[in-house]
Amino acid sequence: MFGKVKSIFKALLQLVIYFIVMTFVSVIIYIMNNKNGSLMDNLKGESAMSDILANNIIQITIISSLASLVIFYLIFKLKGQDLIKRCKFRKLNNSEIKNIFSVALLISFANMFLTMSLSPYFLEYQEVSNMISKQTTSIFGVLTLVVLVPIFEEILFRGIIFNTLKKEIRLIPSIFISALIFSLAHGNMLQGIYTFILGILLAGIYIKLNSIFAPILIHLIYNLLGSLIAIFIPSLGFANIFIFILFIILTYKVYNKIEYVEV
């Protein structure tokens, strides 16, 4: 029992390290862009600070992600471990890539319809949606959201956190716990719901194909479709939830056909 609790604590510690790095980077960028008063003065009025951070979210994401990767690499090196080997950067074959594309498309559309179905009940999600939209107004922003974020998050949540959990905890609980941590890290209820579903699939495909490239590719396609195509998908009202269920069933069927790869 103690081993399991310790494993969860270690997994959460990795996330805390990232949040500390991101907070530090945010403060530095805020100070560099703040032209009106001291940091303590502006902490009293959150509006100005929020605006500065929102306008620099791409820079914060890039610096925080890259700095965290370096820190994690060094931490593992100090412990005599190889982060790259731990994550399993095994090259995928054409058949595996084809299956990954199918799964990625299906789960993307499933969660699009789930989001359309639930978004009227989660008004705060509109702010998140607007922030994501702002990030996709430039090529730099799109590349960050579609390429850097999936690579970093998969190394963190599957390569580090999930692998930490499954050392002491059985596979299925490890998948669900890592998906829960993944969802909580996104900070709002609706995003938490669909990232929990996504997190289960990403851990599952990682286990099956024994390569971090598999969840990275799914995550990349998911973010690409979610940021550039979702706005063109019409809402079908009450039918959205049934379409979501249909896509989930199809995703599971395709996922089930993917064979386990032993390394």
Residue frames relative to the residue before (quaternion, step in Angstrom):
aa qw qx qy qz dx dy dz
M 1.0000 0.0000 0.0000 0.0000 0.00 0.00 0.00
F 0.6542 0.5130 -0.3109 0.4607 3.57 0.96 -0.94
G 0.6282 0.5542 -0.3269 0.4375 3.57 1.06 -0.81
K 0.6559 0.5130 -0.3050 0.4622 3.57 1.04 -0.81
V 0.6495 0.5073 -0.3071 0.4759 3.57 0.98 -0.88
K 0.6422 0.5266 -0.3073 0.4646 3.55 1.00 -0.88
S 0.6394 0.5325 -0.3134 0.4577 3.56 1.03 -0.82
I 0.6545 0.4926 -0.3067 0.4846 3.60 0.98 -0.85
F 0.6328 0.5304 -0.3248 0.4612 3.58 1.01 -0.83
K 0.6512 0.5104 -0.3096 0.4686 3.60 0.95 -0.88
A 0.6461 0.5229 -0.3149 0.4582 3.58 1.00 -0.86
L 0.6783 0.4851 -0.2855 0.4723 3.57 0.94 -0.92
L 0.5948 0.5839 -0.3554 0.4231 3.57 1.11 -0.67
Q 0.6126 0.5486 -0.3483 0.4499 3.59 1.06 -0.72
L 0.6604 0.5003 -0.2966 0.4749 3.56 1.03 -0.86
V 0.6234 0.5403 -0.3284 0.4601 3.57 1.04 -0.80
I 0.6165 0.5454 -0.3413 0.4538 3.59 1.00 -0.80
Y 0.6626 0.4994 -0.3047 0.4677 3.57 0.92 -0.90
F 0.6671 0.5019 -0.3091 0.4556 3.60 0.90 -0.89
I 0.6162 0.5312 -0.3429 0.4696 3.60 1.08 -0.68
V 0.6481 0.5096 -0.3091 0.4741 3.57 0.96 -0.90
M 0.6754 0.4985 -0.2961 0.4557 3.58 0.89 -0.96
T 0.6351 0.5219 -0.3250 0.4677 3.60 1.02 -0.78
F 0.6487 0.5195 -0.3076 0.4634 3.57 0.95 -0.92
V 0.6654 0.4945 -0.2953 0.4749 3.59 0.92 -0.94
S 0.6402 0.5350 -0.3218 0.4476 3.59 0.97 -0.85
V 0.6524 0.5109 -0.3102 0.4659 3.57 0.96 -0.88
I 0.6526 0.5140 -0.3131 0.4603 3.59 0.92 -0.91
I 0.6831 0.4734 -0.2909 0.4739 3.60 0.86 -0.93
Y 0.6182 0.5368 -0.3452 0.4588 3.57 1.05 -0.71
I 0.6595 0.5081 -0.3073 0.4610 3.59 0.88 -0.95
M 0.6685 0.5133 -0.2978 0.4482 3.59 0.97 -0.88
N 0.7551 0.3822 -0.1976 0.4947 3.59 1.10 -0.69
N 0.5706 0.6090 -0.3783 0.4006 3.57 1.27 -0.21
K 0.1120 -0.8165 0.5661 0.0191 3.56 -0.59 1.17
N 0.7359 0.4076 -0.2031 0.5010 3.58 1.27 -0.25
G 0.8628 -0.0506 0.0023 0.5031 3.55 -0.15 1.26
S 0.6479 -0.5287 0.3998 0.3752 3.51 -1.38 0.07
L 0.6848 -0.4642 0.3644 0.4275 3.54 -1.34 0.19
M 0.6759 0.5010 -0.3000 0.4496 3.60 0.90 -0.92
D 0.6132 0.5453 -0.3500 0.4518 3.59 1.06 -0.69
N 0.7313 0.4412 -0.2405 0.4611 3.55 0.88 -0.95
L 0.5459 0.5997 -0.4075 0.4199 3.58 1.22 -0.33
K 0.6136 0.5514 -0.3393 0.4520 3.56 1.20 -0.56
G 0.7532 0.2391 -0.1592 0.5917 3.55 1.16 -0.54
E 0.2646 -0.8399 0.4549 0.1328 3.55 0.02 1.32
S 0.5420 0.6681 -0.3946 0.3227 3.59 1.12 -0.57
A 0.6860 0.4802 -0.2881 0.4646 3.59 0.81 -1.01
M 0.6557 0.5124 -0.3086 0.4608 3.55 0.95 -0.87
S 0.6528 0.5198 -0.3102 0.4554 3.59 0.93 -0.90
D 0.6448 0.5291 -0.3180 0.4507 3.57 0.99 -0.84
I 0.6615 0.5061 -0.3068 0.4605 3.59 0.91 -0.93
L 0.6830 0.4850 -0.2894 0.4632 3.58 0.89 -0.94
A 0.6425 0.5237 -0.3213 0.4580 3.59 1.00 -0.81
N 0.6823 0.4932 -0.2826 0.4597 3.58 0.99 -0.82
N 0.7515 0.3406 -0.1900 0.5321 3.57 1.24 -0.41
I 0.2714 0.8153 -0.4810 0.1738 3.57 1.24 0.40
I 0.6162 0.5475 -0.3546 0.4413 3.61 1.06 -0.67
Q 0.6650 0.4934 -0.3008 0.4732 3.58 0.90 -0.94
I 0.6417 0.5250 -0.3201 0.4583 3.57 0.98 -0.86
T 0.6592 0.5161 -0.3010 0.4566 3.58 0.95 -0.92
I 0.6736 0.5040 -0.2993 0.4502 3.58 0.85 -0.96
I 0.7091 0.4592 -0.2711 0.4613 3.58 0.74 -1.06
S 0.6590 0.5165 -0.3108 0.4498 3.60 0.93 -0.91
S 0.6709 0.5073 -0.2988 0.4508 3.58 0.92 -0.92
L 0.6985 0.4674 -0.2777 0.4652 3.57 0.81 -0.99
A 0.6503 0.5089 -0.3164 0.4668 3.59 0.96 -0.86
S 0.6522 0.5178 -0.3138 0.4562 3.60 0.97 -0.83
L 0.6297 0.5340 -0.3355 0.4536 3.59 0.99 -0.80
V 0.6439 0.5112 -0.3155 0.4738 3.57 0.97 -0.85
I 0.6627 0.5093 -0.3023 0.4584 3.58 0.92 -0.93
F 0.6603 0.4971 -0.3117 0.4687 3.60 0.90 -0.89
Y 0.6312 0.5362 -0.3321 0.4514 3.58 0.98 -0.85
L 0.6851 0.4847 -0.2803 0.4660 3.58 0.92 -0.93
I 0.6149 0.5449 -0.3423 0.4559 3.60 1.05 -0.77
F 0.6808 0.4760 -0.2861 0.4777 3.57 0.90 -0.94
K 0.6333 0.5338 -0.3293 0.4534 3.58 1.02 -0.77
L 0.6445 0.5219 -0.3131 0.4628 3.59 1.03 -0.83
K 0.6933 0.4447 -0.2647 0.5015 3.58 1.17 -0.62
G 0.5262 -0.6576 0.3925 0.3696 3.57 1.33 0.11
Q 0.5711 0.5774 -0.3770 0.4453 3.57 1.22 0.52
D 0.3528 -0.7236 0.5591 0.1984 3.54 -1.23 0.56
L 0.3674 -0.7599 0.4955 0.2049 3.59 -0.42 1.21
I 0.6375 0.5396 -0.3306 0.4396 3.58 1.01 -0.80
K 0.6701 0.4768 -0.2969 0.4853 3.59 0.94 -0.87
R 0.6210 0.5590 -0.3352 0.4353 3.56 1.03 -0.78
C 0.7039 0.4671 -0.2631 0.4659 3.58 0.97 -0.86
K 0.2895 -0.7930 0.4869 0.2245 3.61 1.25 -0.46
F 0.0346 0.8083 -0.5812 0.0877 3.55 0.23 1.32
R 0.1158 0.8114 -0.5565 0.1361 3.57 0.61 1.17
K 0.4725 -0.6790 0.4867 0.2807 3.55 -0.93 0.95
L 0.3494 -0.7453 0.5365 0.1862 3.57 -0.94 0.94
N 0.3742 -0.7083 0.5425 0.2529 3.58 -1.08 0.65
N 0.7284 -0.4600 0.2902 0.4165 3.58 -1.29 0.28
S 0.6453 0.5266 -0.3208 0.4509 3.58 0.98 -0.82
E 0.6559 0.5079 -0.2996 0.4713 3.56 1.00 -0.85
I 0.6418 0.5203 -0.3167 0.4660 3.59 1.00 -0.84
K 0.6293 0.5338 -0.3273 0.4603 3.58 1.01 -0.81
N 0.6714 0.4865 -0.2953 0.4747 3.60 0.91 -0.87
I 0.6325 0.5369 -0.3249 0.4541 3.55 1.03 -0.81
F 0.6385 0.5193 -0.3265 0.4649 3.58 0.97 -0.83
S 0.6474 0.5231 -0.3201 0.4525 3.59 0.94 -0.86
V 0.6725 0.4880 -0.2887 0.4757 3.57 0.90 -0.98
A 0.6556 0.5311 -0.3097 0.4383 3.58 0.94 -0.90
L 0.6583 0.5020 -0.3072 0.4693 3.58 0.95 -0.87
L 0.6813 0.5036 -0.2931 0.4431 3.57 0.89 -0.93
I 0.6937 0.4527 -0.2910 0.4787 3.62 0.84 -0.91
S 0.6004 0.5609 -0.3608 0.4414 3.60 1.10 -0.62
F 0.7023 0.4422 -0.2711 0.4876 3.57 0.85 -0.94
A 0.5840 0.5658 -0.3742 0.4458 3.59 1.07 -0.65
N 0.7383 0.4214 -0.2404 0.4686 3.58 0.76 -1.02
M 0.5545 0.5746 -0.3989 0.4508 3.60 1.17 -0.40
F 0.7030 0.4489 -0.2681 0.4820 3.58 0.89 -0.94
L 0.5974 0.5384 -0.3602 0.4727 3.59 1.13 -0.59
T 0.6540 0.5167 -0.3071 0.4594 3.59 0.94 -0.89
M 0.6615 0.4982 -0.3083 0.4683 3.58 0.94 -0.86
S 0.6506 0.5269 -0.3089 0.4513 3.55 1.09 -0.72
L 0.7861 0.3661 -0.1658 0.4695 3.59 0.95 -0.92
S 0.5218 0.6932 -0.4005 0.2945 3.61 1.12 -0.56
P 0.6175 0.5445 -0.3800 0.4216 3.69 0.96 -0.57
Y 0.6948 0.4672 -0.2659 0.4777 3.59 1.21 -0.50
F 0.7218 0.3310 -0.2114 0.5699 3.59 1.31 -0.13
L 0.1638 -0.8517 0.4923 0.0740 3.54 0.34 1.30
E 0.6160 0.5659 -0.3519 0.4201 3.61 1.10 -0.64
Y 0.5480 0.6283 -0.3983 0.3826 3.58 1.22 -0.40
Q 0.5532 0.6243 -0.3927 0.3873 3.58 1.15 -0.53
E 0.6219 0.5379 -0.3341 0.4608 3.57 1.07 -0.74
V 0.6454 0.5111 -0.3077 0.4771 3.57 1.01 -0.87
S 0.6500 0.5263 -0.3035 0.4565 3.55 0.96 -0.93
N 0.6553 0.5079 -0.3077 0.4669 3.57 0.98 -0.85
M 0.6419 0.5225 -0.3209 0.4603 3.59 1.01 -0.82
I 0.6424 0.5120 -0.3179 0.4733 3.58 1.01 -0.85
S 0.6409 0.5335 -0.3189 0.4504 3.58 0.99 -0.85
K 0.6416 0.5262 -0.3191 0.4578 3.58 1.00 -0.82
Q 0.6437 0.5393 -0.3188 0.4394 3.57 1.07 -0.73
T 0.7188 0.4454 -0.2500 0.4716 3.58 1.15 -0.53
T 0.4589 0.6889 -0.4477 0.3383 3.59 1.20 0.38
S 0.7533 0.2597 -0.1837 0.5756 3.60 1.27 -0.08
I 0.6228 -0.5395 0.4116 0.3894 3.56 -1.21 0.50
F 0.6172 0.5587 -0.3261 0.4478 3.55 1.06 -0.85
G 0.6744 0.4978 -0.2837 0.4657 3.55 0.97 -0.91
V 0.6488 0.5178 -0.3121 0.4621 3.57 0.98 -0.89
L 0.6574 0.5127 -0.3102 0.4568 3.59 0.93 -0.89
T 0.6319 0.5289 -0.3271 0.4625 3.57 1.06 -0.77
L 0.7146 0.4645 -0.2486 0.4601 3.55 0.83 -1.05
V 0.7653 0.4048 -0.1929 0.4619 3.57 0.92 -0.93
V 0.7761 0.3181 -0.1798 0.5140 3.61 1.07 -0.60
L 0.7456 0.4206 -0.2496 0.4526 3.60 0.56 -1.13
V 0.6722 0.5153 -0.3091 0.4325 3.60 0.82 -0.98
P 0.6739 0.4751 -0.3270 0.4618 3.67 0.80 -0.81
I 0.6427 0.5192 -0.3342 0.4536 3.60 0.95 -0.82
F 0.6980 0.4696 -0.2820 0.4611 3.57 0.80 -1.01
E 0.6978 0.4845 -0.2943 0.4378 3.60 0.77 -0.98
E 0.6594 0.4942 -0.3298 0.4607 3.61 0.99 -0.67
I 0.6172 0.5136 -0.3484 0.4836 3.59 1.04 -0.67
L 0.6926 0.4791 -0.2788 0.4617 3.59 0.94 -0.89
F 0.8011 0.3612 -0.1789 0.4425 3.57 0.57 -1.17
R 0.7422 0.3289 -0.2205 0.5407 3.62 1.02 -0.66
G 0.7178 0.4708 -0.2699 0.4361 3.59 0.74 -1.04
I 0.7795 0.3068 -0.1598 0.5222 3.60 0.95 -0.87
I 0.7597 0.4109 -0.2328 0.4471 3.60 0.50 -1.19
F 0.6895 0.4710 -0.2913 0.4668 3.60 0.78 -0.98
N 0.6679 0.4964 -0.3040 0.4638 3.60 0.93 -0.87
T 0.6071 0.5405 -0.3454 0.4691 3.59 1.14 -0.63
L 0.6729 0.5161 -0.2915 0.4426 3.57 0.91 -0.92
K 0.7452 0.4499 -0.2548 0.4212 3.57 0.76 -1.00
K 0.4687 0.6490 -0.4535 0.3917 3.57 1.27 0.11
E 0.8046 0.2470 -0.0999 0.5307 3.58 1.03 -0.83
I 0.7372 0.3718 -0.1912 0.5307 3.57 1.24 -0.47
R 0.5857 -0.5937 0.4180 0.3603 3.56 -1.06 0.71
L 0.7016 -0.5368 0.2876 0.3699 3.54 -1.19 0.70
I 0.7102 0.4686 -0.2879 0.4395 3.61 0.65 -1.06
P 0.6642 0.4708 -0.3263 0.4803 3.66 0.84 -0.80
S 0.6182 0.5499 -0.3437 0.4442 3.60 1.06 -0.72
I 0.6294 0.5307 -0.3265 0.4643 3.56 1.03 -0.81
F 0.7063 0.4631 -0.2704 0.4622 3.59 0.85 -0.96
I 0.6503 0.5063 -0.3268 0.4625 3.60 0.98 -0.75
S 0.6612 0.4949 -0.3108 0.4705 3.59 0.95 -0.84
A 0.6345 0.5178 -0.3250 0.4729 3.59 1.07 -0.72
L 0.6344 0.5242 -0.3227 0.4675 3.58 1.08 -0.75
I 0.6455 0.5032 -0.3173 0.4791 3.58 0.97 -0.85
F 0.6235 0.5459 -0.3141 0.4632 3.57 1.04 -0.86
S 0.6938 0.4756 -0.2786 0.4635 3.57 0.91 -0.91
L 0.6569 0.5151 -0.3098 0.4552 3.59 0.96 -0.86
A 0.6201 0.5706 -0.3358 0.4208 3.58 1.09 -0.69
H 0.6508 0.5340 -0.3195 0.4351 3.60 1.18 -0.42
G 0.4916 -0.7859 0.3166 0.2009 3.54 1.33 0.12
N 0.7874 0.1845 -0.1769 0.5610 3.64 1.12 -0.02
M 0.6961 -0.5555 0.2788 0.3593 3.53 -1.16 0.73
L 0.7153 0.4535 -0.2817 0.4510 3.60 0.71 -1.02
Q 0.6399 0.4993 -0.3230 0.4867 3.57 0.96 -0.82
G 0.6240 0.5564 -0.3268 0.4408 3.55 1.07 -0.76
I 0.6433 0.5292 -0.3235 0.4489 3.59 1.02 -0.79
Y 0.7624 0.3768 -0.2417 0.4672 3.60 0.68 -0.98
T 0.6327 0.4999 -0.3611 0.4683 3.62 1.10 -0.40
F 0.5565 0.5732 -0.3903 0.4576 3.59 1.22 -0.40
I 0.6503 0.4973 -0.3004 0.4895 3.58 0.97 -0.90
L 0.6601 0.5047 -0.2982 0.4697 3.56 0.92 -0.94
G 0.6535 0.5431 -0.3104 0.4262 3.59 0.96 -0.90
I 0.6141 0.5374 -0.3397 0.4676 3.59 1.07 -0.72
L 0.6769 0.4913 -0.2871 0.4669 3.56 0.91 -0.97
L 0.6624 0.5233 -0.3115 0.4363 3.60 0.90 -0.91
A 0.6581 0.4838 -0.3081 0.4877 3.59 0.99 -0.80
G 0.6438 0.5380 -0.3157 0.4432 3.57 1.01 -0.83
I 0.6897 0.4648 -0.2792 0.4799 3.57 0.90 -0.92
Y 0.5954 0.5602 -0.3466 0.4599 3.57 1.17 -0.62
I 0.6545 0.5016 -0.2954 0.4825 3.56 1.00 -0.88
K 0.6896 0.5054 -0.2934 0.4278 3.59 0.85 -0.95
L 0.8023 0.3200 -0.1487 0.4814 3.57 0.79 -1.02
N 0.3333 -0.7908 0.4727 0.2003 3.59 1.28 -0.01
S 0.6607 0.4400 -0.3275 0.5125 3.57 0.97 0.85
I 0.4482 -0.6929 0.4987 0.2651 3.57 -0.89 0.95
F 0.5368 0.6291 -0.4027 0.3923 3.58 1.23 -0.37
A 0.5970 0.5917 -0.3593 0.4055 3.61 1.12 -0.65
P 0.7275 0.3826 -0.2679 0.5025 3.67 0.68 -0.92
I 0.5809 0.5659 -0.3884 0.4376 3.61 1.09 -0.56
L 0.6786 0.4960 -0.2938 0.4552 3.59 0.88 -0.95
I 0.6384 0.5071 -0.3249 0.4793 3.60 0.99 -0.80
H 0.6642 0.5105 -0.2925 0.4612 3.57 0.90 -0.95
L 0.6297 0.5409 -0.3214 0.4557 3.57 1.03 -0.84
I 0.6814 0.4737 -0.2800 0.4825 3.58 0.85 -1.00
Y 0.6277 0.5513 -0.3226 0.4449 3.57 1.01 -0.87
N 0.6956 0.4611 -0.2759 0.4769 3.60 0.85 -0.93
L 0.6227 0.5445 -0.3360 0.4504 3.58 1.06 -0.75
L 0.6950 0.4579 -0.2737 0.4820 3.57 0.83 -0.97
G 0.6690 0.5249 -0.2994 0.4328 3.56 0.96 -0.88
S 0.7378 0.4265 -0.2336 0.4682 3.57 1.01 -0.77
L 0.7940 0.3346 -0.1611 0.4813 3.59 1.02 -0.71
I 0.7806 0.3571 -0.1728 0.4829 3.59 1.08 -0.64
A 0.5478 0.6660 -0.3892 0.3240 3.58 1.09 -0.70
I 0.6482 0.5453 -0.3278 0.4183 3.61 1.00 -0.79
F 0.6850 0.4778 -0.2864 0.4695 3.60 1.21 -0.40
I 0.5565 0.5911 -0.3942 0.4308 3.59 1.31 -0.08
P 0.3398 -0.7699 0.4981 0.2087 3.62 -0.57 1.07
S 0.4321 -0.6734 0.5315 0.2783 3.55 -1.07 0.73
L 0.2123 -0.7976 0.5572 0.0906 3.58 -0.91 0.94
G 0.5852 -0.6315 0.3552 0.3642 3.53 1.16 0.66
F 0.8524 -0.0765 0.0819 0.5107 3.54 -0.93 -0.95
A 0.6023 0.5892 -0.3482 0.4109 3.57 1.19 -0.57
N 0.4818 0.6969 -0.4258 0.3176 3.60 1.22 -0.41
I 0.6848 0.5015 -0.2944 0.4392 3.57 0.89 -0.93
F 0.6484 0.5058 -0.3191 0.4710 3.59 1.09 -0.68
I 0.6269 0.5120 -0.3296 0.4860 3.58 1.10 -0.71
F 0.6014 0.5520 -0.3453 0.4630 3.58 1.07 -0.75
I 0.6673 0.4968 -0.3005 0.4665 3.60 0.85 -0.96
L 0.6330 0.5368 -0.3260 0.4526 3.59 1.00 -0.86
F 0.6851 0.4768 -0.2856 0.4709 3.58 0.88 -0.93
I 0.6140 0.5371 -0.3482 0.4618 3.61 1.07 -0.67
I 0.6399 0.5184 -0.3153 0.4715 3.59 0.99 -0.85
L 0.6646 0.4970 -0.2950 0.4736 3.58 0.95 -0.91
T 0.6207 0.5374 -0.3343 0.4628 3.58 1.05 -0.80
Y 0.6666 0.5065 -0.2986 0.4581 3.56 0.91 -0.93
K 0.6423 0.5321 -0.3236 0.4468 3.60 0.99 -0.82
V 0.6762 0.4693 -0.2926 0.4868 3.58 0.93 -0.90
Y 0.6318 0.5404 -0.3240 0.4515 3.58 0.97 -0.86
N 0.6594 0.5363 -0.2997 0.4333 3.57 0.96 -0.90
K 0.6577 0.5214 -0.3055 0.4499 3.58 1.14 -0.61
I 0.5693 0.5916 -0.3861 0.4205 3.59 1.24 -0.35
E 0.3294 -0.7733 0.5142 0.1704 3.56 -0.74 1.06
Y 0.5469 -0.6086 0.4691 0.3323 3.54 -1.19 0.62
V 0.2138 -0.7598 0.6015 0.1230 3.57 -1.05 0.80
E 0.2191 -0.7682 0.5905 0.1148 3.56 -0.81 1.02
V 0.1579 -0.7897 0.5885 0.0708 3.57 -0.93 0.91
